[in-house]
Amino acid sequence: MQTLIDNLGLMELDELTVIVRLLLALFCGGILGFERMRKRRAAGLRTYMLVCIGASVISMTAQFIAEHFTGVDISRIPGQIVVGIGFLGAGSIMVTRYYRVKGLTTAAGLWVTAAVGMAIGIGFYLGAVLTFLVLILVLAFADKLENAYAKTLHRMQLYVLFQDLESIKTFIDMVQGKEMKLSDLEIAPSEGYQGVGIFCLLRMPVRYSKKETLDIISQFDGVLFVEEIEN
């Protein structure tokens, strides 16, 4: 592949190289952004395209500076991309009403997309393309594998709102009587309602579906509200 790149002159920063790199960055960022948009994530098509193109342009600028100016440390320019994308990614991370963190995958995806753009911009085509392929596989299929594996474990992350602390003790005893197991209990804000909320990890027997489990828990004395938390 490197021989083909050298023969096409795509390592030299001329008009053809700039066009090819920008189009490649547009393509990679667009595909990654479309996959995130399809899943209704905060950062979608335009965001990923702009991040990849921007990182590519900045890397090409660093190469241009290196070719036309002396005594300049161009390694600092890509370093600033990494820092800048860190701030952008932080903006996509949010805390849900259950005080759980969401958006980490989006932030990480933006960060790696910027790395792809940097590799394209500096002419590291092989690394950029391979990273792009790996990243699209991770974003498109890793959650499916994760969800499929989670289903085999027969467990749920729950938010349960109780009348009082005494109801929690009764609830734990009743759950154990149903051959269910509780772990990772954590007292949580009650979202403005009267009562005491908890987060917990519930493991249930294979014979119970998620809906049946939620119905059983909601009928326990002292339980005001129960809902599964999506990670």
C-alpha positions in Angstrom: 0.0 0.0 0.0 2.8 2.4 0.8 4.3 1.8 -2.6 1.0 2.9 -4.2 0.8 5.9 -2.0 4.4 6.9 -3.0 3.7 6.4 -6.7 0.6 8.6 -6.5 2.6 11.3 -4.7 0.2 11.4 -1.7 2.9 12.1 0.8 3.8 15.4 -0.8 1.6 18.2 0.4 0.2 19.4 -3.0 -3.3 20.1 -4.3 -4.1 16.5 -5.0 -2.9 15.3 -1.6 -5.0 17.9 0.2 -8.1 17.0 -1.7 -7.6 13.2 -1.2 -6.9 13.7 2.6 -10.0 15.9 3.0 -12.2 13.6 1.1 -10.9 10.6 3.1 -11.5 12.5 6.4 -15.0 13.4 5.2 -15.7 9.8 4.3 -14.4 8.3 7.6 -16.0 11.0 9.8 -19.3 10.7 7.8 -19.5 6.9 8.2 -18.8 7.0 11.9 -21.1 9.9 12.4 -23.9 8.2 10.5 -23.6 5.2 12.7 -23.9 7.3 15.9 -26.8 9.3 14.4 -28.6 6.1 13.6 -28.4 5.3 17.3 -29.7 8.8 18.2 -26.5 9.8 20.1 -25.7 13.4 21.0 -22.9 13.7 18.5 -24.0 12.6 15.1 -23.1 13.0 11.4 -22.0 16.6 11.3 -20.1 16.5 14.5 -18.0 13.5 13.6 -17.4 14.8 10.1 -16.2 18.2 11.4 -14.0 16.6 14.0 -12.3 14.3 11.5 -11.9 17.1 8.9 -10.7 19.6 11.4 -8.1 17.2 12.8 -6.9 16.4 9.3 -6.6 20.1 8.3 -4.6 20.9 11.5 -2.2 17.9 10.8 -1.7 19.1 7.2 -1.0 22.6 8.6 1.6 21.1 10.9 3.2 19.3 7.8 3.1 22.6 5.9 4.8 24.4 8.7 7.5 21.7 8.9 8.2 22.0 5.2 8.3 25.8 5.0 9.7 26.9 8.4 12.6 25.9 10.5 13.0 25.7 14.2 9.3 25.0 14.8 8.2 22.1 17.1 5.2 20.8 15.1 4.6 18.0 17.6 2.8 20.6 19.8 0.1 21.1 17.2 -1.3 17.5 17.2 -1.0 17.6 21.0 -3.3 20.6 21.1 -5.8 18.6 19.0 -5.9 15.8 21.6 -6.5 18.4 24.4 -9.2 20.3 22.4 -11.1 17.1 21.5 -11.0 16.2 25.2 -13.0 19.3 26.0 -15.4 18.6 23.2 -15.9 15.1 24.4 -16.5 16.2 27.9 -19.4 18.3 26.6 -21.1 15.1 25.4 -20.9 13.4 28.8 -24.0 14.0 30.9 -25.4 12.8 34.2 -28.9 11.3 34.0 -31.7 11.9 36.4 -30.6 8.8 38.2 -27.1 10.3 38.6 -25.6 7.9 36.2 -23.0 8.9 33.6 -23.9 8.7 29.9 -22.0 9.8 26.8 -18.6 8.2 27.5 -18.8 6.2 24.3 -19.6 9.3 22.3 -16.7 11.1 23.9 -14.3 8.3 23.2 -15.6 8.0 19.7 -14.9 11.7 19.0 -11.4 11.3 20.5 -10.5 8.4 18.3 -12.1 10.0 15.2 -9.9 13.0 15.8 -6.9 10.6 15.9 -8.1 9.1 12.5 -8.3 12.7 11.1 -4.8 13.4 12.4 -3.4 10.3 10.8 -5.0 11.2 7.5 -3.8 14.7 7.6 -0.2 13.7 8.2 -0.2 11.0 5.5 -0.4 7.9 7.7 -3.1 6.4 5.5 -2.7 2.8 6.5 -3.0 3.6 10.2 -6.0 5.8 9.6 -7.9 3.3 7.4 -7.3 0.4 9.8 -8.2 2.4 12.8 -11.4 3.6 11.0 -12.4 0.0 10.2 -11.8 -1.1 13.8 -13.7 1.9 15.2 -16.7 1.3 13.0 -16.8 -2.3 14.1 -16.7 -1.3 17.7 -19.3 1.4 17.4 -21.7 -0.7 15.3 -21.4 -4.1 17.0 -19.9 -4.0 20.5 -23.1 -2.8 22.1 -25.0 -5.7 20.5 -22.5 -8.2 21.9 -22.6 -6.4 25.3 -26.4 -6.6 25.4 -26.6 -10.2 24.2 -24.1 -11.1 27.0 -26.1 -9.1 29.6 -29.2 -11.0 28.7 -27.6 -14.4 29.4 -26.7 -13.1 32.9 -30.4 -12.5 33.8 -29.7 -9.4 35.7 -30.9 -5.8 35.8 -29.7 -2.5 37.1 -32.7 -1.0 39.0 -33.8 2.2 40.6 -36.3 1.5 43.3 -38.1 4.1 45.4 -39.3 3.0 48.9 -41.6 4.6 51.5 -38.9 4.5 54.1 -35.7 2.7 55.2 -37.6 0.0 56.9 -39.2 -0.9 53.6 -35.8 -1.5 52.1 -35.0 -4.2 54.7 -38.4 -5.9 54.1 -37.7 -5.7 50.3 -34.3 -7.4 50.6 -35.9 -10.3 52.6 -38.7 -10.7 50.1 -36.4 -10.7 47.1 -34.3 -13.4 48.7 -37.5 -15.4 49.2 -38.1 -15.2 45.4 -34.6 -16.7 44.8 -33.3 -13.4 43.6 -30.1 -11.8 44.6 -29.3 -8.1 45.3 -25.9 -6.5 45.1 -24.2 -3.1 44.7 -26.9 -1.3 46.7 -26.5 2.4 46.8 -28.8 5.0 48.4 -29.9 7.5 45.7 -31.8 10.8 45.5 -35.5 10.4 45.5 -36.0 12.9 42.7 -38.2 15.3 44.7 -40.5 12.6 45.9 -41.1 11.5 49.5 -39.3 8.3 50.2 -35.9 6.7 49.9 -34.4 5.6 46.5 -31.7 3.0 45.9 -29.7 1.7 42.9 -29.1 -2.0 42.9 -28.0 -4.9 40.7 -30.6 -7.7 40.7 -29.9 -11.2 39.6 -33.0 -13.3 39.0 -33.7 -17.0 38.1 -34.0 -17.9 34.4 -37.7 -18.5 34.7 -38.4 -14.8 35.3 -38.4 -12.4 32.4 -37.5 -8.7 33.0 -41.1 -7.6 32.8 -42.2 -10.3 35.2 -39.5 -9.3 37.6 -40.4 -5.6 37.5 -44.1 -6.5 38.1 -43.2 -8.7 41.1 -41.0 -5.9 42.6 -43.6 -3.2 42.0 -46.1 -5.2 44.0 -43.9 -5.5 47.1 -45.2 -3.6 50.2 -43.3 -0.3 50.6 -42.2 0.0 46.9 -43.4 3.2 45.4 -41.6 3.0 42.0 -39.2 0.7 40.2 -37.5 1.1 36.8 -34.7 -0.5 35.0 -31.7 1.7 34.3 -30.2 1.6 30.8 -26.4 1.9 30.9 
